[in-house]
Amino acid sequence: MTTRALRPAIALVAMLGVAGCAGLSPQEQRMMTGTGIGAAGGAVIGAIAGHAGVGALIGAGVGLAGGYLYDQSVQSRQRAYAQGYAAGRSSR
């Protein structure tokens, strides 16, 4: 099968993958992004080392943890902003 014949199938898989992320919460989006980036990075490093699948698996786990930590940081900043905003409004 040629690459040209695979293009519609690849496009369909990509569209379904993106459509599946439509109803995610911001936390889920951040964690999925971290997982995807980690898996891609891990696969590249793993391919260089000769074990792309293992690299992708490890990268996905590390990316998931990174996405979670980033989400916690964003939520902390949002809470601090909301508290400061509320304190400013109540002092008027």
N, C-alpha and C positions, 0 to 999 in steps of 0.2 A: 504494500500500500504506500502511495506517495504522500509526501507532506501536504500537497495541495488537497488531496482527498480527506485528510484529517482535519483540515481547518474548520469546517462546520462543527465537527464534534468537539474540538477544543473550545470553540466559541460558546457552544451550548453548555459545556461543563463550567466555563468561567462565569457565564450569566447565572447559572443555577447557584454557584457558590456565592456570588455577590448578593443575589436575591435572598438567600438564606440568612443573611446578616441584617435584614431590614428591621426586624423587631427587637433588636438587642438593646439592653440598657447601656448607658455610657460605661459602666463598670465592665460589662461583658465585652463591649467593643474594644476597650483598652486591653483587656486580657487576651482577646482573640488576636488583636494586632501584635501584641508581644509574642504570642505563641507562633504566629505565622512568620514574623521576622526572625525569631529564634530558630525555627525549623529550617528556614532557608539558609541562614548563616551557618547553622550546624551541618547542613547537608553539603555546603560548599567546603567547609573545613574538613568534614568527614570524607568527602570525595578525594581531597588532596591526600589525606592519610590512608585512603583505601577502604573506608567503611562509611559510605554516605548515609545508609539507613540508621546506623547507630548515632552518627553525628546529628542527623535530623531529629532523632528522638531526644537526645540530650539537649540539643538547642531548643526544642519545643518546650521542654520542662523549664529550662532557664528563662526562656522568653515569657512563659506563663507567670513565673515568679516575678520577673521584672515588670510585666504589665500590671500585676496585682500591686506591687510596691508603688508604682507610678500612680495608680488609681488612688491608693491611700493618701499619697502626697497631695493630689489634686483635691480630694475630699477634705483634707485637713485645711488647705488654703481656703476653700469655699466656706467652711465653718468659721474660720477666723475672720474672713471678710464679713460674713453675716453677723457675727457677734459685734464686730467693730461698727458696722452700719447701724445695728440696733442700739448700741450704746450712744452713738452720735445722735440718733433720732430722739432718744429719751432725754438727752441733756438739754434739749431746746426748750 
